[in-house]
Amino acid sequence: MNNRKELKEVRFDATDQILKDNLVRGSILPQKIAEITRNLIFDGNVVVEGAIFGTRIEFRGGDVEINGAAFAQKELYINTSTKGDITFKKTVGSAGSIVSRAPEAKPFFGADINAKSVALRNAFVAGSIYADEVTLENCVVIGGVFATQEAVISNSIVGTFNTPRVKLDGTVQLLLPSAFTIEAPETTASTRLFNLSLADLGALFRGVAEDPMSGRIPMNLETDEVKSNLVEGEIQKPLRSFTVVGKVLAADMLDTDRFQNHFLLTAAALGPQLLKTYELGNDAKGNPVVLDGKTISNFFFDLMNGRKEPRTMDATFTLADMAR
């Protein structure tokens, strides 16, 4: 984002404000009643050091960085022709929708997303998503997908999901041992569900050999399902959990901390909130591996797209091992 013009004085009108090649020192917030209905349009190469508020917030160009919280009264929308990075350092919310289906845009959300409906493509979310309806395609969500009505997840990595209804398509991978629904998941012929809670993500990140007792766990939506009923007074609500927690408990006899998964996922979840740059160790060539938002995001997209693929879990345990 070079050659950016710094706005010494920002003049906002009551309708639309278009920003291009600008550095905004401070926030873009309504100062009077007439400005509450203002729309914000980012045309590319813009940095805002504070928070932003608009009735509708639209991104038409890439290389945009919002350092404060962002809230759209009706819609936050990344135009389908947008190319490049769109970075939100803090929470993003909308009373309506948050939509990004641009094939060449790279949205990065450094914290939680809250909206009535969320539809994302090629997005990295360091936090969780809270909405009535969530649609994800080729996305990485380090936290959870919490939808009060329905979630549609296609070719994505998510921490977990908790929703009444879920539709799964392509390869979906979970970072935590369990996920939850009320109704049976809808799947396609190409649906494959994996769990990464015992994969040696630290070794994959550093490009070294994985621990032989680690691995990605293929999940079966029938055999790995646990049904239960939640009871409150006279009201009963069925709950389905899809879990590998038994395998995780069995693996607790191992020193799973050496996988470095907790450290890597915590650094990923903190996103831009990290107060310093940490190193995960050395790579195969002996060079230090730095943990920052970009390298972590690239790693998880490599994992999602199959450019990095963990070994399949095949470790076995004997009763003598359990006794010890």
N, C-alpha and C positions, 0 to 999 in steps of 0.2 A: 504494500500500500504506500508506494512512494509518490512524490509529486502531489501531495494532498494539500489543498488550500485550507488554511485555518480561518474559521469564521470569527472575525473580530467582533462582529455584531450580527446577531441572528434576528431576522425579521420574520415572524410567523403571522400568517393571515388566519382567518377563521374557517377556511375550507381545506385546501390541500397544501402541504409543505413538501417540496421535492428537494432531496439532498443528493449531491453528486460531488466527488472529490473534496469532501469536507471533513474537518476535524472539529467536533463540537465539544467544547470544554464545559461540562455540566450536563444537566438533564434537559429533556424536551417534555415538559409537563404543562398542562393548561394553567394559565395565570388569571383567566377570567372566564365567565360563563360561556361566551361565544366560542371560545377555543376548545370546549369539551367535545364538540362535534368534528374537530379537525382530523383529517386523514394524513398519515405520514407515508411518504413514498421514498424508498431508498434506491437510487439509480446506479449505485456502484461506487466502490472506493471511498467508504465513509467509516469514521470511527466516532462513536458517541461515548464519552467518558462516564455519563450518568445513566439514569433510568429514562425510559420513553413510555408515553401514553398516547394512544390514538383511537378514534372510533374504528378506523380500519388501518392496518399497517401492512404495506405491500413492499416486497423486495423485487426489483426488476433487474438488478445487477449484482454481481458478486463482490468479494473482498469487502464485506461489511462486518464491523465488530461493535457489539453493544455490550458495554461493560457493566451496566446496571440492570435492574429488573425491567422486563418488558410486559406491557399489558395492552391488549386490544379489546375494545368494548364489543365489537361485532366479529372481527376476523383478523387473524394474522396469516398472511398468504405469501408464499414464495412462488413467483411466476414461473410457469413451466419452461420459459426460455432462459431463465437465470443460469449463469455459469459461475463456478468458483465457490469460495468459502463464505458461509454466513455463520458468524460466531456469536452465541449468546453466553455471556459469562455467568449470569445469575438466572433466577427463576423466570419462566415465561408463562403468561396466563392469558386467558380470553374468556369472556362470558359466552362467546359463540364457538368458533372453530379455529384450529391451528392446522394449516394445510401446507405441505410441501411435496409435490410430486415431480419436481424438475429432475430430469434424468442426469443433468450435468452439474447440479448444485451439490454442495457438501455442507449440509447444516450440522452444526456442532452445538449441542445444548449442555452447558456446564452444570446445570442443576435440574430441579424438577420441572415438569410441564403440567399445567392444570387448565382444563378447558371442557366445554360440553362435548366436543368431538375433536379427535386428533387423527390426522392422516399423514404419514411420513414415508418418504422414500430416501434411501441412502443416507440416513441420519444416524448420528452418534449421540446418545443421551447418557450423560454421566449419572443422572439421578433416576427418578421414577416418573411414570406417566399416570395421571389421574384424570379420568374422563368417563362419560357415559358410553361412548363408542370409540374404539381405537383400531386403526388400520395401519399395519406396518409391513413394508416391503423392503428387503435388503437393509435392515436396520440393526443397530446394536444398542441395547438398553441395559446398562449395568445394574440398575435397580429393578423394580417390578413394573408390570403392566397391570394396573388396577382399573377395570372397566365395570361400571355398574350394570351395563346392558349386554355388550358384546365386544369381543376382540377378534380381529382377523390378523393372523400372523403368518407371513410368507417369507421363507428363506432368511431367517433372522436369528440373532442371539439375544436372549433376554435373561435377566436374573431369575424371574419367576413370573407367573401370571395368576391372577385371581379374578374370575369373572363368571357370571352365570352361564354364558355361552361362549365357545371359542371355535374358530375355524382355523385349521392348520394346513399349510400347503408347503411343499418343498421340504428343505432341511431346516428344522427348528431345533436350536440347542439351548439348554438351560444351564445357568451358572450355579444355581442353588439346588438342593436335593429334591424339592417338591414344588408342584404347581397345583392349582385348585380350580374346579368348575362345579356347577350344579348339574347342568345337562351333559350328556355324553358329547365329547368333541366331534365336530364334523371334520373329516379328512378327505384327501384326494388320493389317487393312485400313487402319486409321487411323494406323499407325506412320510418323512422320517424324523423321529424324535430322539434326541441324544441328550445325555446329561454330562456336564463337564466338571462336576464338583470334585471328582477324583482325578481329573486330568492334570498332568504336570505342566501347568501354564507357565510357570517360571522358567522351566527349561526351554520350552518352545519360544518364549519371549527372547531368551538369550541365545537361542540357536545351538544349544548343546543337547546331549543325549538325555532322553526322558528317563525318569525313574522306572525300573522294570515292574514295580508294584503299582504304577499309576495307569490311568487310561480313561478314555471316553467310554461311557456306558450307553449302549443302545437301549432305548426304552420301548416297551410294548404297552400300548394303551389299554390292553385287556389284563395282562398278568401283573402289570405294575400299578393297577388301580386299587385304591382302598376306599370303600364306601362307608360313610358314617352319617349320623343324624345329629343336627344341632337342635337342642331343645331349650325353649324359653317359655315357661308357663305351659300353655296348651298348644303352643305353636311349635311344629317340627319342620326343620328345613334340611333336606338331603344335601350332602356335600361329597364330592368326589375329589380325591387327591391322587395325583400321579407322582409316585415317589420312588427313589432309590435309597431311602434312608436306612434300610436294612443293610445294604452293601456299605454305606458310609459308616454305620456303627461297627460293622465287622472290620472295616479298615482302620478304625480308631486304634487298633493295636499297633499300627504303623506310626511313624513320625511324619504325619502329613504336613507338618509345618515346613519340612524341607522342600515341599512343592512350591512354596512361596505364593500360593494362590491368594491367601488372605491379604497379604501385603500388596500384591498387584491389584486386586479388586478394590481395596480401600483407596489406593492411589488413583485408580480410575474413577471411583465414585466421587472423590474430592474434586476432580477436574481442575479448573483454574483456581480453586480455593487452596491448593497446596501452597504452603508458606515458603517452601524451599524445594530445590530439585534433589531427588533421591536417586540412588543407584541400586539396581537389583543384583549387581554382581558383574562378573566378566563374561563376555561372549566366548565363542569357540576359539577366537584368535587372541584372547587375553585382554581385549579392550573393555573398558567399563560401559555398562548398559544403563543409559539414563532414562528415568521415568518422567515423562511430561505428557501433556495432553495429546500432542500430535503423534508421538511414538506409540502411546497406548492405543489411540484410536486406529492407527494404521495396523497395529498388531491384531486387534479384534476383527477388523475388516478382512485381513489376511486369513484369519481363522474361519470367518463366516464364508468366504469365497473359496476355501479349500487350498489356498496357497500355503497355509500351514495346517497340517492335519495331525491331531494327537493320535497316539497308538490306541488300539481298542483294549479295554480292560479285560485281562485274562488271568489275573492273579487268583490263586486258590489258597485256602486256609485249612489246616488240619485241626482236629480236636486238641492235639497237643499244643499247637500254637495258641488256641483259645485259652487253654488252661494256664499257659505261661503268662 
